[in-house]
Amino acid sequence: MNILFWALLLLMLLVAVVIVIYPLLRVRRSSAIAYKDSNLGLYDDKLAELEADLGEGRIEHEQYQQARQEIDRELLQDIPTESTETASIHYGGQLKRQPGLAVMISVFLPTLALLVYMKLGMHAASTDSHQAQMQAQAQAQAQQTQQAGTVEDMTNALAARIKQQGGNLQEWTMLARAYKHLGQYLQSAEAYEQAVKQGPSAQLMIEQSEVIALANNQRFTPAARELVMRALEMEPNNVNVLWFAGVAEYQAGNYRKSIEHLSRLSEQAKQDAEINRSLRIYIDKARDGLIAAGEEVATTDEILGTAATTTAAAAGGASLQVSVDINKDVRNRFSAGDAVFIYAKAAAGPKMPLAVQRLTLDQLPTTVTLDDSMAMMEGMNMSSFGSVVVSARVTTSGSAIAKAGDYIGEFKVDDVSGTEQVKIQIDTLVQ
């Protein structure tokens, strides 16, 4: 609301007040004038008649004097004896000036108008604003629904056309990807099957195996694994194919083959930290499976070709072996795929992790290595601070920052140069 609005509002209120109270303030004067006009006019008429009679000779001068005296007496008798104000009230129809009422109205009327506006006008404005907001949200939801409906309609139309006319490789591929976008994985797998029949390729086989796994709670079925192996035969150096092959073989329990496929991605791991973390997760799982079966297996660093770098870093810096386990009751609160962060921070200093490893809950219990080679910034490593707090935290959010609802375990190391191994159990709720 701007200044102009309030100025107009006050002006209108002032005009309304003046219109209402003006008659109340001028009643006395009006009634007095009415009284004077009424009586003096009658007196003048009678006097004029009397003078006309005298002039025409109908009455004598003595009679004229007597009659005029009589008229004067009548005029005086008609005036009440109380006062001029009482007379004006008497002859003015019992009207009088009301200054008190005028003051009350001049105060009450603007106040009442303002209160009514604040109650109804503001509420209406608020209601209109709320309705506008609700309408905008409804329109946005309707637009999203319309868009989803459009994709679904287009997918159904494409499926109907393919059913009637038969589809080519491009149409079957489009239909398969559309079904995947809609989350209809079984229909997507069937469409991919037709596409693969018309144009077998490693890419289409990988995509078909993926939707089969998505329909099977993210696990490769024997048919999905067979597709991956066929794709591997066609393109043995394809990065995506190697990754799918490593995961599929791990889920099938073929840990040696899984490590073999994943280790061929070591060059990509050196260039991309996210790829490195993902590879280490599955290689560590595969190693644990082989070790549990009594087999000997190289370390993850040796498998990925980073052993020399890690050894050199450890020789000249700090290194901690961290054994991590989780309370049984706490484990039951989370899912197998929830993230587990294992990290070291300075006991007194910056909050940035000096070394960190990310795993998933189904990998626990396990032992990991934290060392100076994992520093995020030069000079921000465990050796630079000496005293660190090693933590292990499980979270459903996947966030690197602790949040309420996470569970954590901690161990303080006073001197990293004199400590080689620590044990942590995750059992404390983060508030």
Stockholm file with secondary structure:
# STOCKHOLM 1.0

chainA/1-431         MNILFWALLLLMLLVAVVIVIYPLLRVRRSSAIAYKDSNLGLYDDKLAELEADLGEGRIEHEQYQQARQEIDRELLQDIPTESTETASIHYGGQLKRQPGLAVMISVFLPTLALLVYMKLGMHAASTDSHQAQMQAQAQAQAQQTQQAGTVEDMTNALAARIKQQGGNLQEWTMLARAYKHLGQYLQSAEAYEQAVKQGPSAQLMIEQSEVIALANNQRFTPAARELVMRALEMEPNNVNVLWFAGVAEYQAGNYRKSIEHLSRLSEQAKQDAEINRSLRIYIDKARDGLIAAGEEVATTDEILGTAATTTAAAAGGASLQVSVDINKDVRNRFSAGDAVFIYAKAAAGPKMPLAVQRLTLDQLPTTVTLDDSMAMMEGMNMSSFGSVVVSARVTTSGSAIAKAGDYIGEFKVDDVSGTEQVKIQIDTLVQ
#=GR chainA/1-431 SS CCHHHHHHHHHHHHHHHHHHHHHHHHHHHHHHHHHHHHHHHHHHHHHHHHHHHHHHTSSCHHHHHHHHHHHHHHHHHHSCSSCHHHHHHHHTTSCCCCHHHHHHHHHHHHHHHHHHIIIIIHHHHHHHHHHHHHHHHHHHHHHHHHHHHHHHHHHHHHHHHHHHHCCCHHHHHHHHHHHHHTTCHHHHHHHHHHHHHHSCCHHHHHHHHHHHHHHTTTCCCHHHHHHHHHHHHHCTTCHHHHHHHHHHHHHTTCHHHHHHHHHTTHHHHHHCHHHHHHHHHHHHHHHHHHHHTTCCCCCHHHHHTCHHHHHHHHHHSCEEEEEEEECHHHHTTSCTTCEEEEEEEESSSCCSCSEEEEEEGGGCSEEEEEEGGGCSSTTCSHHHHSCEEEEEEEESSCCSSCCTTCEEEEEEESCGGGCCEEEEEECEECC
#=GC SS_cons         CCHHHHHHHHHHHHHHHHHHHHHHHHHHHHHHHHHHHHHHHHHHHHHHHHHHHHHHTSSCHHHHHHHHHHHHHHHHHHSCSSCHHHHHHHHTTSCCCCHHHHHHHHHHHHHHHHHHIIIIIHHHHHHHHHHHHHHHHHHHHHHHHHHHHHHHHHHHHHHHHHHHHCCCHHHHHHHHHHHHHTTCHHHHHHHHHHHHHHSCCHHHHHHHHHHHHHHTTTCCCHHHHHHHHHHHHHCTTCHHHHHHHHHHHHHTTCHHHHHHHHHTTHHHHHHCHHHHHHHHHHHHHHHHHHHHTTCCCCCHHHHHTCHHHHHHHHHHSCEEEEEEEECHHHHTTSCTTCEEEEEEEESSSCCSCSEEEEEEGGGCSEEEEEEGGGCSSTTCSHHHHSCEEEEEEEESSCCSSCCTTCEEEEEEESCGGGCCEEEEEECEECC
//
